[in-house]
């Protein structure tokens, strides 16, 4: 029929069309993640200090390649390189470790640990009776061996390099001949190195073995004092690279 209006049919699309249909899923996933993080924080706040340290240690070193300090710290998950900032903490941990050596009270006054410009210096001081080495002997006695083994076990966990020194007093070596205090101090330091490398130190960890004879007396005003005879183990600092 002429003049009749055309019929227009409009169809409405159903469902969630377009590329916005999954946006709610992303928002929901973000919400769930945030809630999980909140629950973890609340759990940590109410957990023991050991668990908190362990979790913190994982995020500091998730691959587990960093070195731990001492027996106690190895279990706490707190990892770090030993620098001037925390060498005092190593001193404290080593002092705890050496207290486990049998008959420690007998020679506790013959072990000194000092933080110096070079690093942590651990000194095994002799007495007139011979605490760690028998008089004139280049090999450590049983007490000396036990303590050096304990130190090696702890220091071998560290990335730090080690120096070992031998010292004597000013009294001439009784053996005579061509063997004197120079040879004795160097041989004692080298004996300590061999034992410690068999007991925990890495082959590349010891960088220096020094024999000083009586040239670096601990008590210059008493050059023949037995405490001038000593073995020194120096844990060298790791220098931070601020450029990294």
PyMOL commands that set and color helices and strands:
alter all, ss='L'
color gray80, all
select helices_A, chain A and resi 23-45+49-60+70-74+87-98+104-110+142-155+181-198+220-222+226-228
alter helices_A, ss='H'
color red, helices_A
select strands_A, chain A and resi 111-115+119-125+162-167+206-211+230-236
alter strands_A, ss='S'
color yellow, strands_A
deselect
rebuild
show_as cartoon
